Amino acid sequence: MLKFLTHRVLLMIPTLIGVSIIVFLMLQIVPGDPVDSIVPVDASKEVRAQITEQLGLNHPLYIQYVDWLMRSLHGDFGQSIVRQLSVNALLFPALLNTLILALGAGIFAFVISLVIGVYSAYKPKSWLASIGNLIGLTGISIPNFWAALILIGIFSVLFGWLPPIGMKSSVNGGSFADVFYHIIMPAVAAGMTTLGVMTRMVRSAVFDLLHQDFVQTLQAKGLKPFRILLHVLKNATPNLLTVAGLQLGYLIGGSVLVETVFAWPGIGQLIYQSVSQRDYPIIQAGVLIVSVIFILLNLIVDLLHSIIDPRVRGS
């Protein structure tokens, strides 16, 4: 196990370096100058040159990259150009809010997809299986921001059951019930695509395994259906775990539009606002953090995969 873990960690290093290079260079080709967000339009060349020097933008590109990378490795992402606050003070509270949203969306998507997928595999011709197929197809087809607008129109505007925006109310904000009340629609909207993907994956994996010889052997031995289902799920777990890990990474990094529509104070909304303001330090730090989390999730999935199936360790 230690050898397997060491090998996977070593593979992460060049990946992380490549991600950092892409994140840094990505903003260098974007039109516009971050200095324009700070100084007035009629500012003199001397003032602009002074600000440029303070931000280190007058140095060669490779020096800017090395300096940014070294500071990032020490957990120092600099200062917001527009807000004039520490990037860490802005980024990590937003990241926590995004993780809360991703957790809610993940629970919604994974639990429902497991129930619908298993039932559809056992009874593929039932009307409930048809509804499950429709849910899976709908989840994949409808963009999450469109689903967000539909949910707001129905449950907030039409019926007035759920709050349309924000993470907490101003009255009793911060309580578990209040956050839960606000997270329902964003979690459903963000988890729709994951629900569609996971429903189809669970149904396909369980359906294939139900027709394997070992299932017929277990049935011939008189094993109860629930025990057979546990064996089937155990064999399906490695493949489902891989897809679930990728989908969880998508929920963390791919909910920008959902957070924007619902005014959810997460890292996606923060990056979206920073793009329009050309606040490069926040954009770089946000994209880098999300990328690192995605890579770490893949490492965790590989470790869990190796625990469930020891044959993976030799691959």
C-alpha positions as CSV (number, residue, x, y, z in Angstrom):
1,M,0.0,0.0,0.0
2,L,2.8,2.4,0.9
3,K,4.5,1.8,-2.5
4,F,1.2,2.4,-4.3
5,L,0.6,5.6,-2.4
6,T,4.1,6.9,-3.0
7,H,3.8,6.2,-6.7
8,R,0.5,8.1,-6.9
9,V,1.8,11.0,-5.0
10,L,4.9,11.3,-7.2
11,L,2.6,11.3,-10.2
12,M,0.8,14.2,-8.7
13,I,3.8,16.4,-8.6
14,P,4.2,17.0,-12.4
15,T,0.5,17.3,-12.7
16,L,0.4,20.1,-10.1
17,I,3.3,21.9,-11.7
18,G,1.5,21.7,-15.1
19,V,-1.7,23.0,-13.5
20,S,0.1,25.9,-11.9
21,I,1.8,26.9,-15.2
22,I,-1.6,26.8,-17.0
23,V,-3.3,28.8,-14.3
24,F,-0.6,31.4,-14.4
25,L,-0.3,31.7,-18.1
26,M,-4.1,31.6,-18.7
27,L,-4.5,35.1,-17.3
28,Q,-1.5,36.5,-19.1
29,I,-3.2,36.1,-22.5
30,V,-6.5,37.7,-21.3
31,P,-7.0,41.2,-22.8
32,G,-6.8,44.0,-20.3
33,D,-4.4,45.3,-17.6
34,P,-5.1,44.7,-13.9
35,V,-3.7,48.2,-13.2
36,D,-6.8,49.6,-15.0
37,S,-8.9,48.3,-12.1
38,I,-6.9,50.3,-9.5
39,V,-6.0,53.6,-11.0
40,P,-8.3,56.2,-12.5
41,V,-8.7,56.5,-16.2
42,D,-6.8,59.9,-16.2
43,A,-3.9,58.6,-14.0
44,S,-0.5,59.7,-15.1
45,K,2.2,57.3,-16.5
46,E,4.2,57.8,-13.3
47,V,1.3,56.5,-11.1
48,R,0.7,53.6,-13.4
49,A,4.3,52.7,-13.4
50,Q,4.4,52.8,-9.6
51,I,1.4,50.5,-9.3
52,T,2.9,48.2,-11.9
53,E,6.1,47.9,-9.9
54,Q,4.2,47.3,-6.6
55,L,2.4,44.4,-8.2
56,G,5.6,43.0,-9.7
57,L,4.2,43.2,-13.3
58,N,7.3,44.9,-14.5
59,H,9.4,41.7,-14.0
60,P,9.9,39.1,-16.7
61,L,7.2,36.5,-16.9
62,Y,9.2,33.6,-15.5
63,I,10.2,35.7,-12.5
64,Q,6.5,36.5,-11.9
65,Y,5.6,32.9,-12.1
66,V,8.4,31.7,-9.7
67,D,7.5,34.4,-7.2
68,W,3.8,33.6,-7.4
69,L,4.5,29.8,-7.1
70,M,6.8,30.2,-4.1
71,R,4.3,32.4,-2.3
72,S,1.5,30.0,-3.1
73,L,3.4,27.0,-1.7
74,H,3.7,28.9,1.5
75,G,-0.1,29.6,1.5
76,D,0.3,33.2,0.6
77,F,-1.9,34.1,-2.4
78,G,-1.3,37.8,-2.1
79,Q,-3.8,40.6,-1.9
80,S,-6.9,41.3,-3.9
81,I,-6.3,44.1,-6.4
82,V,-9.9,45.4,-6.3
83,R,-11.0,44.7,-2.8
84,Q,-7.6,45.4,-1.2
85,L,-8.0,42.5,1.2
86,S,-6.0,39.3,1.7
87,V,-6.9,36.7,-0.9
88,N,-6.9,34.0,1.9
89,A,-9.5,36.0,3.8
90,L,-11.8,36.1,0.8
91,L,-11.0,32.6,-0.7
92,F,-11.2,30.2,2.2
93,P,-14.6,31.2,3.6
94,A,-16.0,31.1,0.0
95,L,-14.4,27.6,-0.5
96,L,-16.1,26.4,2.7
97,N,-19.4,27.5,1.4
98,T,-18.8,25.8,-1.9
99,L,-17.9,22.6,-0.1
100,I,-21.1,22.8,1.8
101,L,-23.1,23.2,-1.4
102,A,-21.1,20.3,-3.1
103,L,-21.8,18.1,-0.1
104,G,-25.5,18.8,-0.3
105,A,-25.6,18.3,-4.1
106,G,-23.6,15.1,-3.7
107,I,-25.8,13.6,-1.1
108,F,-28.9,14.4,-3.2
109,A,-27.4,13.0,-6.4
110,F,-25.7,9.9,-5.1
111,V,-28.5,8.7,-2.9
112,I,-31.3,9.1,-5.4
113,S,-29.2,7.7,-8.3
114,L,-28.3,4.7,-6.2
115,V,-32.0,4.0,-5.5
116,I,-33.3,4.7,-9.0
117,G,-30.3,2.9,-10.7
118,V,-30.6,-0.3,-8.6
119,Y,-34.4,-0.5,-9.0
120,S,-34.1,0.1,-12.8
121,A,-31.6,-2.7,-13.1
122,Y,-33.8,-5.1,-11.2
123,K,-37.0,-4.2,-13.0
124,P,-35.9,-2.6,-16.3
125,K,-39.4,-2.8,-17.9
126,S,-41.4,-1.2,-15.0
127,W,-42.9,2.2,-15.2
128,L,-40.7,3.4,-12.3
129,A,-37.7,2.3,-14.3
130,S,-39.0,4.4,-17.2
131,I,-39.3,7.4,-14.9
132,G,-35.7,6.7,-13.7
133,N,-34.5,6.7,-17.3
134,L,-36.3,10.0,-17.9
135,I,-34.7,11.5,-14.8
136,G,-31.3,10.4,-15.9
137,L,-31.7,11.7,-19.5
138,T,-33.2,15.0,-18.2
139,G,-30.3,15.5,-15.7
140,I,-27.7,15.1,-18.5
141,S,-29.6,17.3,-21.0
142,I,-30.6,20.3,-18.9
143,P,-27.9,22.8,-18.0
144,N,-27.7,23.4,-14.3
145,F,-28.2,27.2,-14.6
146,W,-31.4,26.6,-16.5
147,A,-32.5,24.1,-13.9
148,A,-31.7,26.8,-11.3
149,L,-33.9,29.4,-13.0
150,I,-36.8,26.9,-13.3
151,L,-36.6,26.0,-9.6
152,I,-36.6,29.6,-8.6
153,G,-39.6,30.3,-10.9
154,I,-41.6,27.4,-9.4
155,F,-40.7,27.2,-5.7
156,S,-39.8,30.8,-5.0
157,V,-41.8,33.0,-7.4
158,L,-44.9,30.8,-7.9
159,F,-45.4,29.1,-4.6
160,G,-43.0,31.1,-2.3
161,W,-41.8,28.0,-0.5
162,L,-38.1,28.5,-0.7
163,P,-35.8,31.5,-0.6
164,P,-34.5,32.4,-4.1
165,I,-31.0,33.7,-3.2
166,G,-28.4,33.6,-0.5
167,M,-27.0,31.1,2.0
168,K,-28.8,32.4,5.1
169,S,-31.5,34.8,6.1
170,S,-30.9,38.0,8.0
171,V,-33.3,37.0,10.8
172,N,-31.9,33.8,12.2
173,G,-29.0,33.3,9.8
174,G,-26.4,30.7,10.5
175,S,-28.6,28.0,12.1
176,F,-28.6,24.5,10.5
177,A,-32.3,24.8,9.6
178,D,-31.8,28.1,8.0
179,V,-28.8,27.0,5.8
180,F,-30.7,23.8,5.0
181,Y,-33.7,25.8,3.9
182,H,-31.5,27.9,1.6
183,I,-29.4,25.0,0.2
184,I,-32.3,22.9,-1.2
185,M,-32.7,24.5,-4.6
186,P,-29.0,25.2,-5.2
187,A,-28.1,21.6,-4.3
188,V,-30.8,20.2,-6.6
189,A,-29.7,22.4,-9.5
190,A,-26.0,21.7,-9.0
191,G,-26.6,17.9,-8.6
192,M,-28.9,17.4,-11.6
193,T,-26.1,16.5,-14.1
194,T,-24.4,14.3,-11.5
195,L,-27.8,12.6,-10.8
196,G,-28.2,11.9,-14.5
197,V,-24.7,10.5,-15.0
198,M,-24.7,8.4,-11.8
199,T,-28.2,7.0,-12.4
200,R,-27.2,5.7,-15.8
201,M,-23.9,4.3,-14.4
202,V,-25.5,2.5,-11.5
203,R,-28.2,1.0,-13.7
204,S,-25.7,-0.2,-16.3
205,A,-23.2,-1.6,-13.8
206,V,-25.8,-3.4,-11.6
207,F,-27.7,-4.7,-14.6
208,D,-24.6,-6.3,-16.1
209,L,-23.6,-7.8,-12.8
210,L,-27.0,-9.3,-12.2
211,H,-26.5,-11.5,-15.3
212,Q,-23.1,-12.8,-14.2
213,D,-22.5,-16.4,-13.3
214,F,-21.7,-15.7,-9.7
215,V,-25.2,-14.2,-9.1
216,Q,-26.8,-17.3,-10.5
217,T,-24.6,-19.4,-8.2
218,L,-25.6,-17.3,-5.2
219,Q,-29.3,-17.7,-6.1
220,A,-28.9,-21.4,-6.5
221,K,-27.4,-21.6,-3.0
222,G,-30.6,-19.9,-1.6
223,L,-29.0,-16.6,-0.6
224,K,-31.5,-13.9,0.2
225,P,-32.0,-11.1,-2.5
226,F,-30.7,-8.5,-0.1
227,R,-27.4,-10.4,0.4
228,I,-27.1,-10.9,-3.3
229,L,-27.6,-7.1,-3.8
230,L,-24.8,-6.5,-1.4
231,H,-22.4,-8.7,-3.4
232,V,-23.5,-7.0,-6.6
233,L,-22.9,-3.5,-5.2
234,K,-19.5,-4.6,-3.8
235,N,-18.4,-5.7,-7.3
236,A,-19.9,-2.5,-8.9
237,T,-18.2,-0.2,-6.3
238,P,-14.8,0.3,-8.0
239,N,-16.3,1.6,-11.3
240,L,-18.9,3.7,-9.5
241,L,-16.4,5.1,-7.1
242,T,-14.2,6.4,-10.0
243,V,-17.2,8.2,-11.6
244,A,-18.4,9.5,-8.3
245,G,-15.0,11.0,-7.5
246,L,-15.0,12.8,-10.8
247,Q,-18.5,14.0,-10.3
248,L,-17.7,15.3,-6.8
249,G,-14.8,17.3,-8.3
250,Y,-17.2,18.6,-10.9
251,L,-19.6,19.7,-8.2
252,I,-16.9,21.7,-6.4
253,G,-15.4,23.3,-9.5
254,G,-18.3,23.3,-11.9
255,S,-21.1,25.1,-10.0
256,V,-20.0,28.7,-10.9
257,L,-23.3,29.5,-12.7
258,V,-25.4,27.9,-10.0
259,E,-23.7,29.9,-7.3
260,T,-24.1,33.1,-9.4
261,V,-27.8,32.5,-10.1
262,F,-28.6,31.8,-6.4
263,A,-26.1,34.4,-5.1
264,W,-24.5,31.6,-3.1
265,P,-21.3,33.0,-1.5
266,G,-19.0,30.3,-2.8
267,I,-15.7,30.2,-4.6
268,G,-17.5,30.0,-8.0
269,Q,-19.3,33.2,-7.5
270,L,-16.1,34.8,-6.2
271,I,-14.1,33.8,-9.3
272,Y,-16.9,35.0,-11.5
273,Q,-17.0,38.4,-9.9
274,S,-13.2,38.6,-10.1
275,V,-13.1,37.8,-13.8
276,S,-15.3,40.8,-14.5
277,Q,-13.1,43.0,-12.3
278,R,-9.8,41.5,-13.6
279,D,-8.8,40.7,-10.0
280,Y,-6.0,38.3,-11.1
281,P,-4.8,37.1,-7.6
282,I,-8.2,35.8,-6.7
283,I,-8.7,34.2,-10.1
284,Q,-5.4,32.4,-10.0
285,A,-5.7,31.3,-6.4
286,G,-9.3,30.1,-6.8
287,V,-8.6,28.1,-10.0
288,L,-5.4,26.6,-8.4
289,I,-7.2,25.6,-5.2
290,V,-10.1,24.0,-7.1
291,S,-7.6,22.1,-9.3
292,V,-5.6,20.9,-6.3
293,I,-8.8,19.6,-4.7
294,F,-9.8,17.8,-7.9
295,I,-6.4,16.1,-8.0
296,L,-6.6,15.2,-4.3
297,L,-10.1,13.7,-4.8
298,N,-8.7,11.5,-7.6
299,L,-5.9,10.4,-5.2
300,I,-8.4,9.5,-2.5
301,V,-10.5,7.6,-5.1
302,D,-7.4,5.6,-6.2
303,L,-6.6,4.8,-2.6
304,L,-10.2,3.6,-1.9
305,H,-10.2,1.7,-5.1
306,S,-7.0,-0.1,-4.1
307,I,-8.5,-1.0,-0.7
308,I,-11.6,-2.4,-2.3
309,D,-9.8,-4.2,-5.1
310,P,-6.1,-5.1,-4.1
311,R,-5.3,-6.0,-7.7
312,V,-5.2,-2.3,-8.5
313,R,-2.1,-1.9,-6.4
314,G,0.0,-3.9,-8.9
315,S,-1.1,-1.9,-11.9
